[in-house]
Amino acid sequence: MTTVGVVTGGGRGMGLECARRLTGRVDRLLVVDRDGAGATAAAEELSGHGAVVEPVELDITDGAGLTGLARRASRLGRLRAVAHAAGISPTMGDWRRILIVDLVGTALLHEALRPLVTRGTAMVCFASMSADLVLAEPPEAAEDALGEPLDPRFLDRLRAALGPSVEEPGTAYTWAKHGVRRLVRREAVRIGALGGRVCSVSPGIIGTPQGRQEAAHHPSMKAMVERTPLGREGRPEEVAAVVAFLLSDEASFLTGVDVRVDGGVISALGGGAVPGP
């Protein structure tokens, strides 16, 4: 049966590199991006290297659009691999927008694609090393709110639990990515009975346009690169290689876990407070 792959945020950066990896692993590949021109350019670049590549212009927070994406994937064949790289960083929106795109959008994607999961389906969601900045014991009310990102009162509940600090975009980003890791653990249990797997990856400082935009607003990121044991920022293709492994049959007993791809910076800093987003 025809195998289908889906990559969100596939128009550039790490998403594009993930899509590049999947062209040789599935028969049909849907490259999803809010930027329709970016998705189309990516599809044109990747065509002819294995999979038949189809661009999809879609905002990951559009529930109806995600339903349409799932319908399209189902018509094409069997869902085999999903790399969910779409998201925004602290300079790209206010605290509400960050939480909606990065966490609520991830939950909406899972709701749409879960009915397509069969034995052998594998999914990877992008979190961030910023999730390691969450307190060792987050407030119970905050964890409860993060466990229900599709609750219409989600943002209000999280604001009540964390106070005004969550309105700082970098803080909101940290909590959103913590929520993604939490969601992945829950989803691993839900789809495991179907034979599906889901993991997350947490990139560190990666040399992408989005990463450079953040670095321009947060000089502390330069110091983080200098303290990285490997002495440099990461490359998009290095993150994509980890994603490709997690989606492969070689990782068939790996689910519900997060893989940090940060060059060792969190370890160098003792897993403690890291400045910036």
C-alpha positions, 0 to 999 in steps of 0.5 A: 500500500502507498505510504504517506509522509507529512512534514509541517513547517516544511518550507524552510529550515529544519522542516525542509531538511526533515522533508528532504530525509523523508523523500526516500522513505515514503511514496507520497509526501505532503509538505505543509507550511503556512507560507504557501509559496515556501511549501511550493518551492520546497515541493519543487526542490524535493520532487524527483528524489523519490516520493511524489511531493505535494505542497499544502498551504495550512496554518497549523492552528486551523482545525478545519484545515487539519481535518482536510489534511488528514482526509488528503493523507488518508486518500493517498494511502497509509500514514507512515511518518509525520515530522511536526516542525511547524512553530514560532519562537519568542520574537514571532508573537505574543505569549498567547500566540506562542502557546496557541501555535506551539502547543495548541496547534500540536494538540490539534494536529494529533487530534486530526491524524490520530485516526490514521495511525496504524501499525508502523506509523511514527511521529516526531514533534519538535519541542526545544531545549528551553523546556529544560528551563521549567521548574523541577516541580511545576505548579500542579495547576499549571501541569493540569492546564498544560495537560488540556491544551484544547480546553477553551479556557486553557490560556486563562487557566495557565495564566492563573496558575503561573501569574503574569510571568507567562506573558513574557514571550520567552517564558511562554515559549518555554512552557509551550515546549514543556507542554509538547513533551508532556503531550508526546508522553500522553500520545505515546500511550494513546497510539501505542495500542494501535502500533504507532509511535511518537517521540519529540526532539528538543533542538538547541541553537540551530543555524536557521533563519528563525534561529538567527532572528532570535539570536539578533534579539538575545545576545546571550545566545552567543554565550550559550554557543561558546559554552556548548561542548561541541563549540558551535551551533547545530545545523538543520540537517543534524536535527533532521538526521535524528528525526529520520532515525526516530521515524525509521524502523530502526527505532521501532521500540522507541516511543514517548521520549524526548531527544535533546539535540543541543550540542551538550549545552544544557549538560554544560550548564548543569541543566540549570538556568540558561539565559534567553529563550 
